[in-house]
Amino acid sequence: MSGVERFRVVGGARLSGSVSVPGAKNSVLKLMAAALLAEGTTQLSRVPSILDVEIMAELLRRLGCTVDHADDQLSITVPEAPGHEADYDLVRRMRASICVLGPLLARCGEVSVALPGGDAIGSRGLDLHVEGLKRLGAEIESEHGFLIARAPQGLHGGQVWLDFPSVGATENLLMAAVLAHGTTIIDNAAREPEIVDLCHLLESMGAKLGGVGTSTLEVQGVDRLSPAAHTTVGDRIIAGTFAFAAAMTQGDVEVRGAVTQHIDIALDKLAQAGAEVDGGDDWFRVSIDRRPSAVDVVTLPFPGFATDMQPFALALNAVADGTAMITENLFDGRFAFVHELVRLGAEVRTDGHHAVVRGKPLLSGAPVRATDVRAGAGLVLAGLVAEGVTTVSEIHHIDRGYPDLATTLRGLGADIVREPEPEASY
């Protein structure tokens, strides 16, 4: 496991070249859970080789499924009667495990899921999941660290209004409703591209959906679904990672394989910072030959600026010309990343869900620690523009979302290696 390894980054390189992004982490985990809705074999393509996929695969195996992963192809064979208990030792490692709640409840009539762990980025309660499933006829209680849901008479359609457009709640309700009796309306649903991707798989399996891509989803329940084949949408967050890396290092990078429209706002922010941005439907290029200008960022649900890219915006502004304000509206723990960025010499002051960043021409290399997957990637980007050596520890967080990040960055000219973590180095 990568818990005993770290990244060693030597700053100063200007990134240039071309990179292709894999399938989206935030989509493929939900696609894997959706396979539980149908007996038989579902085939997923463009599956990234990341730690979270391994964890979800093991969770599915413990539920009685057969999972085979070779290259970017994933095959999931679901039995007639899958298990319905998701163990704590896996769920605590990855919050996305909670997405088996909806499909197992719909398929088995009962489910027991350990309360999840995952990234330490603030409070993300399950109230919206629970209240929504109750609207569909579920009986839910929490005991001994498990969320236990039952639907002895089966689920039925209902009207659900989400107080907040939660991605996880939308996905769980969607996967529960496809096998419920009658019609379900989910209002104020999240609209992220990964939810649209999930809808496309469900439709291939025989689900009847309306309003895909809008804030109102209509689901007409069916008696059964069938396995299907599906190709995962490109990872917009990884695409954004390389876009910001190009701007921070005053580089020239072409990114292929992501839907450019999915990160329009992020690319517009980079253009405001002084980068030249051009591209097509599934590729873009970011180039800049001077120090970027500071740019304000406000995170919002899609189609707003993605909270997962907020650490990259912080890192960019840490070396930009001027002062910027970053406003985090989704997760109250995202700014834990700031403490590590300050270790590299960044000038950042936080107040509630605001951070004011005063840019410096250059950061200073130091040992830092990844606290979550995107914060870890943000620290790697900061290391690229820090004088001297930066070591990033606890990179198992980064491995959860990035397939072999060091190799990809070296291909663009970065001086970065993966090395064993010395004992008591941090």
Secondary structure as UniProt FT lines:
FT   HELIX           2..4
FT   STRAND          5..10
FT   STRAND          16..20
FT   HELIX           25..34
FT   HELIX           35..37
FT   STRAND          40..45
FT   HELIX           51..62
FT   TURN            63..64
FT   STRAND          66..70
FT   TURN            71..72
FT   STRAND          73..78
FT   STRAND          85..86
FT   HELIX           88..91
FT   TURN            92..93
FT   HELIX           95..100
FT   HELIX           101..108
FT   STRAND          110..114
FT   HELIX           127..135
FT   TURN            136..137
FT   STRAND          139..143
FT   TURN            144..145
FT   STRAND          146..150
FT   TURN            152..153
FT   STRAND          159..161
FT   HELIX           167..177
FT   TURN            178..179
FT   STRAND          183..187
FT   HELIX           193..204
FT   TURN            205..206
FT   STRAND          208..210
FT   TURN            212..213
FT   STRAND          216..220
FT   STRAND          229..231
FT   HELIX           236..248
FT   TURN            249..250
FT   STRAND          252..256
FT   HELIX           260..263
FT   HELIX           264..272
FT   TURN            273..274
FT   STRAND          276..280
FT   TURN            281..282
FT   STRAND          283..287
FT   STRAND          297..299
FT   TURN            302..303
FT   HELIX           307..309
FT   HELIX           310..318
FT   STRAND          323..327
FT   TURN            332..335
FT   HELIX           336..343
FT   TURN            344..345
FT   STRAND          347..351
FT   TURN            352..353
FT   STRAND          354..358
FT   STRAND          363..364
FT   STRAND          367..369
FT   HELIX           373..384
FT   STRAND          386..387
FT   STRAND          389..393
FT   HELIX           396..399
FT   TURN            400..401
FT   TURN            403..404
FT   HELIX           405..411
FT   TURN            412..413
FT   STRAND          415..420
FT   TURN            423..424
//
